[in-house]
Amino acid sequence: MNSADSVARKPMDLAQADVPRGEVHIVAERCKECSYCIVYCPEDVLVYTEETNAKGYHYPMIAEGKAEACVLCKFCDLICPELAIHTTDASDEAQGS
């Protein structure tokens, strides 16, 4: 057994790390069901709704139990070709900024 197997490497200040929390905002009528936001979300925050928008597309929504899971990576903001989704810093909204 080598030393890498016996000791798991963890940052010394892991308990002090401040993980950002984001708030996801979806403009359902802009969505064209490309699925980029769902596929590329690192925290699997989004799923499709059963409902459709006026264009007939299923749009994303927050997955059950994932309301607090967004880490504000902004991948969905950057990848959405229709600008149908964006994120904001939830800590700023809580402070009223």
N, CA, C and O of each residue as an XYZ file, in Angstrom:
388
protein
N       0.851     -1.183      0.000
C       0.000      0.000      0.000
C       0.890      1.236      0.000
O       1.826      1.331      0.794
N       0.599      2.186     -0.892
C       1.408      3.399     -0.936
C       0.794      4.479     -0.046
O      -0.311      4.310      0.470
N       1.500      5.567      0.127
C       1.043      6.622      1.040
C      -0.226      7.305      0.550
O      -0.992      7.823      1.363
N      -0.469      7.321     -0.759
C      -1.676      7.950     -1.300
C      -2.918      7.170     -0.911
O      -3.988      7.757     -0.750
N      -2.797      5.858     -0.756
C      -3.941      5.039     -0.368
C      -4.299      5.196      1.099
O      -5.467      5.059      1.464
N      -3.334      5.475      1.934
C      -3.584      5.515      3.372
C      -4.047      6.876      3.877
O      -4.682      6.955      4.929
N      -3.745      7.940      3.158
C      -4.088      9.275      3.618
C      -4.857     10.009      2.523
O      -4.349     10.202      1.418
N      -6.072     10.412      2.835
C      -6.847     11.202      1.869
C      -6.393     12.649      1.980
O      -6.309     13.199      3.078
N      -6.105     13.256      0.851
C      -5.646     14.635      0.850
C      -6.843     15.572      0.875
O      -7.736     15.474      0.034
N      -6.855     16.474      1.835
C      -7.914     17.472      1.958
C      -7.266     18.826      2.241
O      -6.260     18.898      2.946
N      -7.834     19.888      1.698
C      -7.298     21.209      2.034
C      -7.407     21.448      3.544
O      -8.380     21.033      4.174
N      -6.421     22.108      4.108
C      -6.420     22.343      5.549
C      -7.562     23.250      5.983
O      -8.045     23.126      7.108
N      -8.005     24.160      5.117
C      -9.047     25.107      5.497
C     -10.405     24.752      4.882
O     -11.221     25.642      4.644
N     -10.651     23.489      4.626
C     -11.889     23.064      3.987
C     -13.121     23.482      4.795
O     -14.135     23.863      4.209
N     -13.054     23.418      6.095
C     -14.185     23.796      6.939
C     -14.474     25.294      6.869
O     -15.593     25.723      7.148
N     -13.485     26.080      6.503
C     -13.650     27.529      6.431
C     -14.046     28.006      5.036
O     -14.308     29.192      4.841
N     -14.094     27.099      4.071
C     -14.403     27.479      2.688
C     -15.828     28.001      2.593
O     -16.754     27.427      3.166
N     -15.987     29.086      1.870
C     -17.301     29.693      1.666
C     -17.774     29.347      0.262
O     -17.310     29.932     -0.717
N     -18.700     28.393      0.165
C     -19.220     27.969     -1.128
C     -20.311     28.940     -1.542
O     -21.274     29.132     -0.800
N     -20.183     29.555     -2.707
C     -21.213     30.503     -3.144
C     -22.543     29.788     -3.386
O     -22.572     28.611     -3.743
N     -23.630     30.510     -3.188
C     -24.951     29.955     -3.439
C     -25.676     30.864     -4.399
O     -25.790     32.069     -4.176
N     -26.159     30.280     -5.459
C     -26.844     31.048     -6.483
C     -28.336     30.837     -6.488
O     -28.850     29.865     -5.935
N     -29.018     31.761     -7.120
C     -30.461     31.697     -7.337
C     -30.657     31.622     -8.848
O     -30.165     32.481     -9.579
N     -31.371     30.602     -9.319
C     -31.591     30.399    -10.748
C     -32.904     31.064    -11.161
O     -33.933     30.889    -10.509
N     -32.852     31.825    -12.248
C     -34.031     32.508    -12.790
C     -34.245     32.026    -14.220
O     -33.324     32.055    -15.036
N     -35.451     31.587    -14.515
C     -35.762     31.013    -15.822
C     -36.854     31.827    -16.500
O     -37.883     32.122    -15.893
N     -36.628     32.188    -17.757
C     -37.639     32.858    -18.573
C     -38.202     31.772    -19.487
O     -37.665     31.514    -20.564
N     -39.283     31.144    -19.049
C     -39.830     29.959    -19.716
C     -40.173     30.202    -21.181
O     -39.966     29.323    -22.017
N     -40.683     31.356    -21.493
C     -41.112     31.627    -22.872
C     -39.951     31.751    -23.864
O     -40.162     31.640    -25.072
N     -38.745     31.975    -23.377
C     -37.583     32.057    -24.272
C     -36.983     30.687    -24.576
O     -36.283     30.524    -25.575
N     -37.252     29.711    -23.726
C     -36.613     28.397    -23.830
C     -37.026     27.654    -25.100
O     -38.193     27.656    -25.491
N     -36.028     27.013    -25.737
C     -36.281     26.182    -26.916
C     -35.830     24.740    -26.683
O     -35.569     24.006    -27.636
N     -35.740     24.338    -25.411
C     -35.472     22.946    -25.012
C     -34.178     22.377    -25.596
O     -34.142     21.223    -26.021
N     -33.131     23.177    -25.616
C     -31.850     22.695    -26.146
C     -31.168     21.721    -25.185
O     -30.356     20.898    -25.609
N     -31.490     21.809    -23.915
C     -30.992     20.954    -22.822
C     -29.580     21.287    -22.339
O     -29.070     20.606    -21.450
N     -28.942     22.300    -22.891
C     -27.584     22.638    -22.458
C     -27.514     22.930    -20.960
O     -26.608     22.454    -20.277
N     -28.455     23.700    -20.455
C     -28.422     24.072    -19.035
C     -28.552     22.843    -18.133
O     -27.926     22.775    -17.075
N     -29.352     21.894    -18.548
C     -29.564     20.685    -17.749
C     -28.337     19.775    -17.817
O     -27.880     19.271    -16.791
N     -27.816     19.570    -18.997
C     -26.690     18.661    -19.203
C     -25.408     19.181    -18.556
O     -24.655     18.401    -17.973
N     -25.150     20.483    -18.649
C     -23.870     21.025    -18.191
C     -23.867     21.547    -16.758
O     -22.830     22.012    -16.286
N     -24.986     21.485    -16.058
C     -25.005     21.930    -14.663
C     -24.198     20.955    -13.803
O     -24.538     19.774    -13.738
N     -23.144     21.423    -13.148
C     -22.306     20.510    -12.365
C     -23.002     19.971    -11.109
O     -22.555     18.977    -10.536
N     -24.068     20.605    -10.687
C     -24.772     20.169     -9.483
C     -26.127     19.529     -9.791
O     -26.883     19.222     -8.869
N     -26.445     19.325    -11.063
C     -27.726     18.729    -11.476
C     -28.919     19.433    -10.844
O     -29.827     18.791    -10.316
N     -28.904     20.759    -10.903
C     -29.948     21.582    -10.298
C     -31.228     21.588    -11.135
O     -32.319     21.747    -10.587
N     -31.110     21.419    -12.443
C     -32.263     21.607    -13.332
C     -32.801     20.306    -13.926
O     -32.057     19.357    -14.175
N     -34.114     20.295    -14.143
C     -34.811     19.224    -14.862
C     -35.869     19.885    -15.738
O     -36.185     21.062    -15.559
N     -36.415     19.127    -16.685
C     -37.491     19.675    -17.509
C     -38.829     19.609    -16.789
O     -39.080     18.696    -16.002
N     -39.678     20.579    -17.066
C     -41.047     20.555    -16.559
C     -41.886     19.663    -17.473
O     -41.481     19.339    -18.589
N     -43.045     19.277    -16.987
C     -44.003     18.551    -17.813
C     -44.756     19.534    -18.719
O     -45.223     19.165    -19.797
N     -44.867     20.785    -18.267
C     -45.571     21.809    -19.035
C     -44.729     22.266    -20.222
O     -43.521     22.035    -20.272
N     -45.383     22.912    -21.162
C     -44.676     23.489    -22.299
C     -44.962     24.990    -22.350
O     -45.974     25.462    -21.833
N     -44.058     25.719    -22.979
C     -44.273     27.154    -23.158
C     -45.139     27.370    -24.409
O     -45.595     26.402    -25.017
N     -45.361     28.601    -24.785
C     -46.227     28.925    -25.931
C     -45.691     28.359    -27.246
O     -46.453     28.142    -28.188
N     -44.385     28.122    -27.307
C     -43.773     27.571    -28.519
C     -43.839     26.042    -28.560
O     -43.481     25.425    -29.563
N     -44.300     25.438    -27.459
C     -44.410     23.984    -27.391
C     -43.200     23.278    -26.825
O     -43.102     22.055    -26.926
N     -42.268     24.020    -26.227
C     -41.056     23.429    -25.663
C     -41.198     23.237    -24.158
O     -41.813     24.049    -23.466
N     -40.611     22.135    -23.663
C     -40.503     21.937    -22.220
C     -39.349     22.810    -21.748
O     -38.287     22.824    -22.370
N     -39.544     23.520    -20.678
C     -38.518     24.423    -20.170
C     -37.978     23.889    -18.847
O     -38.635     23.070    -18.205
N     -36.798     24.334    -18.427
C     -36.213     23.807    -17.193
C     -36.868     24.394    -15.944
O     -37.471     25.467    -15.967
N     -36.723     23.650    -14.870
C     -37.139     24.115    -13.547
C     -36.138     23.545    -12.550
O     -35.336     22.673    -12.885
N     -36.196     24.044    -11.337
C     -35.315     23.552    -10.283
C     -35.765     22.143     -9.895
O     -36.948     21.917     -9.639
N     -34.834     21.204     -9.852
C     -35.146     19.831     -9.466
C     -35.552     19.779     -7.994
O     -35.108     20.592     -7.183
N     -36.386     18.829     -7.675
C     -36.855     18.672     -6.297
C     -35.669     18.460     -5.360
O     -34.808     17.617     -5.607
N     -35.642     19.225     -4.304
C     -34.567     19.130     -3.327
C     -33.279     19.821     -3.717
O     -32.285     19.707     -3.000
N     -33.265     20.532     -4.825
C     -32.034     21.173     -5.311
C     -32.081     22.698     -5.246
O     -31.214     23.358     -5.817
N     -33.057     23.263     -4.575
C     -33.203     24.716     -4.518
C     -31.971     25.408     -3.930
O     -31.680     26.552     -4.280
N     -31.268     24.745     -3.065
C     -30.092     25.334     -2.414
C     -28.779     24.853     -3.033
O     -27.709     25.180     -2.519
N     -28.836     24.089     -4.119
C     -27.646     23.432     -4.648
C     -26.836     24.263     -5.647
O     -25.684     23.926     -5.921
N     -27.400     25.327     -6.192
C     -26.676     26.130     -7.181
C     -25.435     26.747     -6.546
O     -25.516     27.376     -5.491
N     -24.274     26.560     -7.201
C     -23.005     27.085     -6.695
C     -22.528     28.308     -7.476
O     -21.361     28.690     -7.392
N     -23.430     28.911     -8.230
C     -23.173     30.156     -8.954
C     -22.010     30.039     -9.938
O     -21.222     30.972    -10.092
N     -21.911     28.898    -10.596
C     -20.852     28.714    -11.593
C     -21.155     29.496    -12.871
O     -20.247     29.823    -13.635
N     -22.428     29.790    -13.097
C     -22.912     30.560    -14.241
C     -22.768     29.847    -15.584
O     -22.848     30.489    -16.631
N     -22.557     28.527    -15.570
C     -22.501     27.784    -16.832
C     -23.799     27.963    -17.604
O     -23.772     28.174    -18.816
N     -24.937     27.881    -16.919
C     -26.222     28.003    -17.616
C     -26.361     29.386    -18.254
O     -26.882     29.507    -19.363
N     -25.906     30.414    -17.570
C     -25.943     31.771    -18.127
C     -25.165     31.847    -19.440
O     -25.626     32.418    -20.428
N     -23.990     31.262    -19.417
C     -23.084     31.359    -20.551
C     -23.495     30.484    -21.735
O     -23.268     30.855    -22.887
N     -24.086     29.347    -21.465
C     -24.328     28.377    -22.521
C     -25.702     28.494    -23.172
O     -25.891     27.972    -24.271
N     -26.661     29.151    -22.545
C     -28.018     29.236    -23.091
C     -28.045     30.117    -24.339
O     -27.783     31.316    -24.244
N     -28.358     29.547    -25.512
C     -28.367     30.345    -26.734
C     -29.544     31.319    -26.817
O     -29.517     32.252    -27.620
N     -30.561     31.113    -26.008
C     -31.756     31.960    -26.048
C     -31.822     32.957    -24.885
O     -32.800     33.694    -24.761
N     -30.800     32.985    -24.040
C     -30.766     33.854    -22.856
C     -32.011     33.644    -21.997
O     -32.596     34.596    -21.482
N     -32.401     32.382    -21.854
C     -33.617     32.031    -21.120
C     -33.348     31.729    -19.653
O     -34.287     31.446    -18.908
N     -32.112     31.782    -19.224
C     -31.782     31.433    -17.847
C     -30.629     32.305    -17.378
O     -29.714     32.609    -18.144
N     -30.682     32.698    -16.129
C     -29.554     33.415    -15.534
C     -29.534     33.153    -14.037
O     -30.532     32.726    -13.456
N     -28.408     33.408    -13.430
C     -28.250     33.195    -11.998
C     -27.818     34.487    -11.327
O     -27.163     35.337    -11.930
N     -28.197     34.610    -10.081
C     -27.765     35.735     -9.261
C     -27.213     35.187     -7.955
O     -27.500     34.053     -7.572
N     -26.436     35.987     -7.293
C     -25.840     35.595     -6.016
C     -26.912     35.626     -4.943
O     -27.456     36.689     -4.645
N     -27.222     34.492     -4.367
C     -28.279     34.402     -3.360
C     -27.898     35.143     -2.080
O     -28.780     35.621     -1.367
N     -26.617     35.247     -1.776
C     -26.224     35.978     -0.570
C     -26.456     37.465     -0.745
O     -26.778     38.147      0.228
N     -26.300     37.999     -1.973
C     -26.593     39.406     -2.237
C     -28.084     39.669     -2.096
O     -28.484     40.699     -1.553
N     -28.910     38.745     -2.581
C     -30.370     38.923     -2.493
C     -30.839     38.853     -1.054
O     -31.765     39.567     -0.669
N     -30.208     37.997     -0.249
C     -30.596     37.878      1.153
C     -30.254     39.144      1.932
O     -30.947     39.499      2.885
N     -29.178     39.826      1.522
C     -28.753     41.055      2.189
C     -29.481     42.265      1.668
O     -29.377     43.349      2.241
N     -30.234     42.092      0.563
C     -30.974     43.211     -0.007
C     -30.148     44.098     -0.904
O     -30.521     45.245     -1.150
N     -29.017     43.588     -1.406
C     -28.151     44.361     -2.297
C     -28.678     44.371     -3.702
O     -28.071     44.977     -4.585
